[in-house]
């Protein structure tokens, strides 16, 4: 048996908080949380991998059982990013605790990390699915998508979430996706299928191109940046949960006011978002993403022809 990967981190490390976030969102058949162990399968450069991750708090490291023939060093790098293992809690706390809004939150949870992902396309699909439905609803539909178009792993009860090629021609309305979101996901799938390096770029560039797609607005793009792209300064200032948590008395800040206040939290605004979501019981939020960027307004591209021209050219610019 291959020895497990042992991935160190700087304590404190909030493994329970990560599991508390991932558990309710785990896609049936793709990933699961059993007690204190997180398991899932994913692709790495075309190869199939399965992992089981647990914390070893005394040694300050995650222990990861890996099944598959993928490059273990490359897998280790992906895991370090997905579980935010290179974060410096002391540096983050030094910046955030200056603000009296965040100081007690940082003191209560000094090891809070940003739960990342191992499949940016899957995360982007989840973000779009969850724009207007509950965590349970988004997870249910994601599970249907995985069951219908995913790939079963031989000898395993887990399966791979479908990739962009799998979904580019899929009729997602047959598994309960609303027509408008199905069109958004089809467009996203086709763009990513034509551009294998789409997510392997700077967060700002990916977010700009995502927002050029009809049905994807600033909230979804920032959420993808925060969880899928390792952007620790991503911050969806229009999120209702953040605005509620930042309220002083009965007065909530406007998104612009919260964005101005968050300037002092750079370059760790993503951690500030996690602390504020946690303060507003974000792990039990009724929506996959805590709110729309603007209730009642579609998260869509504005029809900017220059942006759409960029999207049309993505295949030639980013093909691996």
N, C-alpha and C positions, 0 to 999 in steps of 0.2 A: 504493500500500500504506500502511495506517495505521502511524504510527510506534509503536514498542513503548513500553510503560510502563517507566519506570525508577524503581525503588522503593529508596530509600536505607535503610541500617541502620547501627547503631553497631557497629563491629568490636570484638572478633573475632566472626566469624559461622561457625557450623559447618554449612555447606551439605552437605558430604560426609556428616555424621551424619544430617541430615534425609533425604537420598537413601537412606542405608543403612537407615533405618527404613521409608520409604515403598516402596522397591523390592520387598522380599519380600511386601508386603501389597497391591501394586497389583492392582486388579480387572481381569481380562482384558477388553479392549474398551472400558473406561471410562477407564483411566489407565495410564501406563507410565513407566518410567525408562530412558532411552537414554543411556548414558554419564553425562554431567553435566547432562542436561536432563530435567526432569519435565514431562510433558504429560498433559492430561486435558480432559474436557468436563464441563459442569455447567449448571444453570439459574440464571438471575438474574431474578427478578420475571417469570417466565414466558418469558423469552427464552433461547435456546440460546447457549452460549459455549464456545469452545475456547481453551485457553492452552498455551503452551510456555514454561517458566521455566528460566533459567540464571543462574548467579552471575557477577558481574563484580567479583572481589575487589579489584582495584586501585582501582576507583571506589567501592567499598563500597556496592554496590547489586545488586538483582536486575533482570534484564532480561526482560520478559514480552511475548511476542507474543500478541496477542488477536485472535481471530476471532469476529465476532458484532456485533450492534447494541446491546448493552447499554450502560448508562451507565458510561463508563470510570472516572469518579471513584469510583462506588460499587464497581466491580470492584476498583479499587486498594485501597479500604478493606478489602474481604474478603480480598484477597491479603496485605495487611499483617498481618492477624490470623492467617490460615492459616499463614504462615511466621514468625510471631512477630518481625516486623521492628521493633517498637517496644520490644523488651526493652532494658534497660540492663545490660549484662554486669557493669559495675563495681559497680553497686548490688547486684545479685544476689550477686556474689562476696563483697562485704563482709559480707553477712549469713551466707551459707552457710559460708564458710571459717573462721568462728569455731569450728565443731564439728570436732574432729580427725578424725571419720569422713569428713567431706565435703571437708576442706581439700585433700588430695592429688588428689581427683577434680576439683575445681574448677581446680586448678593445671594438671592435664593437659588439660582441655577447657574453657577459659574461655568459649568461644563457643557452648556447647551451648544449643540452643533447644528449645522444646516443639513437636513436629510437630502442627500443627492440621489442619483439614479445610475443605473448601469446601461440604460438604453434611452438616449435622448429622444429618439423618434417616438418610442412608447410613451415617454413622459409628455411630449407635445400632444399626442393623441389624447391622453388622459386629461390634460388641461382644457382642451377644446370640449371633450365630452362633459366635463364638469362645470361648464360655464353657468348653467341654469338649473342643475339638478343636484340632488344630495350626494354625499359620499357613497352611500349604499347604492344609489341609482347609477352613478358613474362606474362604480366597481362592477356592478351587475352587467352593464352593457360591455365594459371592457372584457369581462369574462366570456361573454358571448362571442365577441370578436376573436378572442384567443381560441375558443373552442372551434369556431367556424373556419378561420383562416390561418391559425397557428400551426406549428409543426410539433408532433409528438416526439418525445425522446425515447429511443429504444431502452427497455428495461427500467423506465422511470415513470412515476405518476405525474411528472411535470412536463410542460410543453413550452416551446418558444413562442413568445408573442410575435405576431406577423410583422414582417418588415415592410418598408415602403413599397417595394415591388408587389408584395402580396396584396396590399390594400389599394393600390393605384386603380385597379379595375373592379374592385369589390362594390357590391350594392349594399351599403351599410344600413340602408333603411330596413332591410330584411331582418335585422337584429335589434331594431328599436331606436336607431339613431334618427333624430328629427331631420327632415330634408335639408334644411339650411346648414346644419352642422355636418351632415353627410357630404354636402358639396364642399364645405371647407376642408374636411378631412381628405376628400378625394384630391383636391388641389394640392394640399400639403403633401400627400403621399406621392403625387406625380413629380412635384418639385424635388423632393428628397430622393426619389428613385432615379431621377435624371442627374442628381448632384450628390454623389456619395460622400463628398466632403462638406456637405451643407453645415453640419453641426461642429465641424472641426475648425472653427474660426473664432475670432474674437467675439465676445458676447454682443458688443454694440452692433457689429455687422449682421449677426444672426437675427437679433431682435428687429433691426430695421427691415430686413427682408421678410421676416414673419409678419410684421405689421402691414406689409404690402399686400398680403393675402386677405381677401374678403372673409370676414368672420373672425379675424384675429386682431385684437386691439392691444393697447399698452399693458393692461393687467396681465393678459395671457403671456405676452412677450416677456415681461419682467419675471413672471413666475417660472417660465422656462429658463430664463437666464439664471435665476436664483437656484433652481433645483437641478437643471440638466447641464448647465454650462460652467458650473463652478464659479459663477460671478458673485463674489462675496460682498459686492456693493450694490447688487440689484435691489430695488425697493419699489414695490407697487403702491405708491402713496395714495391712490384712490380706493384702496381696499377698505371695505366697511369695517372689518375686524380691527384693522390698524387705527382707523379713525375713532372707533369706539374706545379702544384701549388708550388712546392719546387724549381722550376728553378730559377736561378740567371741570368738575362739577357736571352740570347738565349741558355744557357747551362743547360741542365737537369742533375740532379744527376743520377747515376746508382742506381738500387735497393739496392745494398750493401752499397753504400755511404749514401743513405737515411736511411737505417737501423742503420748505425753507428750514424748518427746525432740524430735519434729518441731514442737512448739509454738515452739521457738526459731528455726525456719526460716521462720516466717511473715514476710512474705506471699508467700514464694517456694517453698512446699513442692512445687509441681509440678516445678520445676527440680531440687530435691533428689531427687525420684522418678526423673527422667531420669538424673541422675548415678548413682544407685544401680542402676538397671536396666542402665545401660551397664557399670558395674563387674561386674555379674552376667551380662554378655553378653546383655543384653536384646534386642538387635537380632537375635540368633539364637535367641531363646526358642522352645521347642517349641510354645507355645500363642499364640493370637492376643492374648489378655490373659494375662499371665504366670501367673495361677492363679485358681482360684475363691476367693471371699472365705472360704469355709469348705468344704473338700473333703467331698463326700458330702451336703451340705445344699443344697437348691435355693435359687437366688437369687430368692426370691419375696416378694411383699408378704405381710404377716402377717395379712391379712384385716381390717385396721383399717377399719371401716365409714365413718369420717369421711374417710379418704383416698380410698376408693373413691367416695364421694359427690362429692368434689372432682373426681376424674377424670371422672365422669359429666357434670359441669357445665362441663367445659373448653371445649366447643364454643362456648357462649354467652359465656364470659368472655374468650377469646383470639382469636376470629375476627377476621381482619383486615378 
